[in-house]
Amino acid sequence: MLKKIKTLLLMSLLSFTVSSVCAQDAESFVDNLLSKMTLDEKIGQLNQYNGDWGATGKITPDGDKEKQIREGKVGSMLNVTGVDKTRKLQEIALQSRLGIPLIFGQDVIHGFRTTFPIPLGETASWDLALIEKAARIAATEAAAYGIHWTFAPMVDIARDPRWGRVMEGAGEDTYLGSKAAEARVHGFQGKGLGNIDAVMACAKHFAAYGAAVGGRDYNSVDMSNRQLYETYLPPFKAAVDAGVATLMNSFNDINGVPATGNSFILRDILKGEWNFKGFVVSDWGSIGEMIPHGYAKDEADAALKAIIAGSDMDMESRCYKNTLQKLVETGKVPVSIIDDAVKRILLKKYELGLFTDPFRYCNAEREKAQTNNAEHLKFAREAGKKSIVLLRNKNNLLPLNKNTKTVAMIGPFAKATVANHGFWSIAFDDDSTRIVSQYDGIRNHLDKNSVMLYAKGCNENDNDRKGFAEALRIAQKADVVIMSLGEGPAMSGEARSRSNIHFSGVQEDLLKEVAKTGKPIVLLINAGRPLIFNWAADNVQAILYTWWLGTEAGNAIADVVFGDYNPSGKLPMTFPRTEGQIPIYYNHYNTGRPAKDNNDKNYVSAYIDLQNDPKYPFGYGLSYTTFDISNLQLSSSKMTADGKITVSVDVKNTGNYDGEEVVQLYIRDLVGSVVRPVRELKGFTKIALKKGEMQKVIFELKSSDLKFYNEKVRYIDEPGDYEIYVGNSSAATLKGAFELVN
Ligand code: BGC
């Protein structure tokens, strides 16, 4: 009924019929609609309110939200989930004078009903098709629950594991991060907006949020424009090139100007240089936060600075709603700026098909079909096992034999269920019987005659040692002990910066005690960031880095522990030896006094009390088999400026298992008009080889791959000598060389 009334309203107010709307091209439809809108209604489109779910910032009292929606004062809602709720609010929106539908947004970060590995963990798969598919499934589920828009992917480059939000991104590397950004945007947006299972993606947080000083969330960022362009912006550019519909501001200031009010990054770069046609949403309350930043004196000043800079939609600060009208009326904000922002938003509503059918994402049947979806669970297991990184396997303790007589499982995460989701999973199927714990996963793989023992041992983050005795007692009885340790699932994520990134609580003490029994230990490390665990790394026989793997964590881990799947993950971040090495990343500069090796302290760039190299380098990860990478050949020792060369290597599986290897290509530009990193990732490929099998892997390297930003922030390549390294981590030693000639 409501829909009918609405159609009539649209017909009379806009002189359109619904079918003629479909035939119109987006621009003219939106221009026409815009011409009918009052200033108040326009400002309404720029206003986004929170619905149900937990706030990540201050909530300003709204008065009656439904009334405001009915008055056309709200353009979008976040955190309203489910077809019933979204339908209800959409019906109210359609009662507004022009009946402009709402967009519903939500943080669909690593899955929706089915939870996939945290994005950092999933990136450890180095499997772009897998990353895209996980986003596709998440979008399909979210769209079925009434969601039009996800606030993902997070594409912030992060070189500081103290920062809790490293879990949300793709790690430290610009090249890998750009590829992951592209894959995730394609995954979320599917075949394009307008398709029923597409959700708008949102590349966030623009920009440089990952470089917050000291890894402390929301902190300032101070960096050269060259660094910004070269390291932090490319994943955003990749997202824009992939057609991302929206971007989100970041909370930080960049060189003294908050990102939300930063016209250099929003107007000049994003909407100017990159010609971005979508819209920009603020981060939660970030427009109002320009006041405590000391960049705006009050709400009106904040709104003025944000809208002029190019922030189109106000998430939860109310500054636009409260002050824009007056700012326009007094001539401080030209109405053309408002029109531009509104138009960007309306165009996306049009592209989503909401003017044709505002309820197209409100189908209860579809919602049901995307709940407890067995196919999706199957894929979550696949994604889980491919994200695990084998860090150590002394004497080939892994894979374990399924007939092992007695296995003891110890640790605060062994029997956890929901914890496996990690942070930022807010809409998962909460039927906890659906989540197989790590303990159950292991149990299900073991022979039925094997005995499995369990002790929690300790809590995730306190000083209670009362459980140690029981843990030791069962360890004594076991042939092998599996310990599930790490940091708590809510110890990484937003506002979860840590200054100490060791195992939390007394977990390491428990590990040391259990190790004294002399029993072989398989250590599973649950974490949302690189942790520091030197003692374990040097003493425990086998270590699997399992991040937070999502709904199917238990099964995925067991698949790897027992060798049903041979691990193939590679670290997307450098793992430090101590917090004192942070920030640490593989693509640093050489400096004028590089240390020869770890022992060189003779007036070189080193710590006198610490070696320079990390505990584990970027790109590192073992397999149950071994791979030999050799015979590096270049098609030519010279590359012309518009040309390319091919680089080939032979990769052989020399061990006893079939397996997968991520073959990585790095370059070094030896002399530049600005200094260049000691290594830069420029290509990778993941291949599967049967034992004994050999394959030639060929990379193509183009002169455009050698480009960088010079001192004047111009993107150029420079003739000169380059080194190439190919191998299975950033520490690869197989080397070649070529010259880029004019
Ligand atoms: C986060 C964003 C998120 C938003 C909405 C903010 O606190 O920084 O990443 O999308 O909340 O939940």
Boltz pocket constraint, residues with backbone or C-beta under 6 A from the ligand:
constraints:
  - pocket:
      binder: B
      contacts: [[A, 54], [A, 56], [A, 57], [A, 78], [A, 107], [A, 151], [A, 204], [A, 283], [A, 284], [A, 494]]
      max_distance: 6.0
